[in-house]
Amino acid sequence: MIAERLSDNQNLIDVINQLHKEPWPTFLSEDKYVKKYWRQIYKKYPEYQLLFRTGVEYIGVGNSAPIYWNSNIDDLPSRLGAETGWL
């Protein structure tokens, strides 16, 4: 398996869009925060948008990764958004 970053090839946005069409439940695409902020990650954080392929076939996309949090859960923002500084 090979991983590629959107920051290395902006043409991969078309592949990302195609891969995202299929697996997402409808309620995710209807969320007001997803609608407002999701597309911003491609321009603001292209180095963290990963595509995975075997041979010439793209098989998946990763838009985030888990991180270790060693502080109080109350210190995390309650939601994503420009006002939180996360987007």
N, C-alpha and C positions, 0 to 999 in steps of 0.2 A: 504494500500500500504506500502511496505517495501523498504527502500533504503539500498543499500550495496555499500561499497567502494572497488575499485580494490586493494587498499593497504591492505585490510583485507583478500583478497582471489585472488591470482594471476591467478587462474584457470578461473576467470571470463573474461579474455581476449578473450576466444573463444566465449562467449556470446556477448561481445561487437562487435567482428568482424561480427558475424551473424546479429546482429541488424543493423549494419552500411551498410550491403549489399543492403538493400531494399529502404530506403527513399531518398537517396542522388541523386540529379540531376547529370548527367554525367559531366557537366562543372566543378563541384567542385572537382571531382577526377582527372581532367586533369590539374588543376592549378599547376604550377611548385613549388610554395611555400607549398602548401598542400602536394604534393608528397614528397618534401624534408624534411618537419618538422613534419607532423601530427603524425606519429608513435612515435616520441620522447616524446610526452606528457604522454604516458602510463608508461614510465620508470622514467621520471623526476617528474611527478606530479600524481602518482597513487592515492593519497589521495583525489584528486579532480575529479576522474573519478567515477561517480555514476551510478549504475544500479538500476532500479525500477522493483519490481515484485509484483504480487498479487498471493498469494498461492505459487505454484512452477513455475508459468509462468512469465518469464521476459518480460516486456512490453515496456521498454524504457531505454535509456542511456543518461546521461548528461555529456558533456565534458567541459562545461564552465558555468559561471553564470554572469549575469550583475553586474556591480559594480557602485557605485556612484562616479562620477568624479567632483571635485569641483575646478578645475583649468582651464587653458586655453587649448582649443582643440589643439593648436599648440604645446603643450608640449607632446602630445601623439605620439608614433612612427608611421611612415607612413605605416609600414608593420611589420609582424612578422618575426622573424629570429634570428639566433645566434648573428648576428652583433648588434641587438637591445637589446640583453640581455633578451628578452622575452621567448626564447627557449634555 
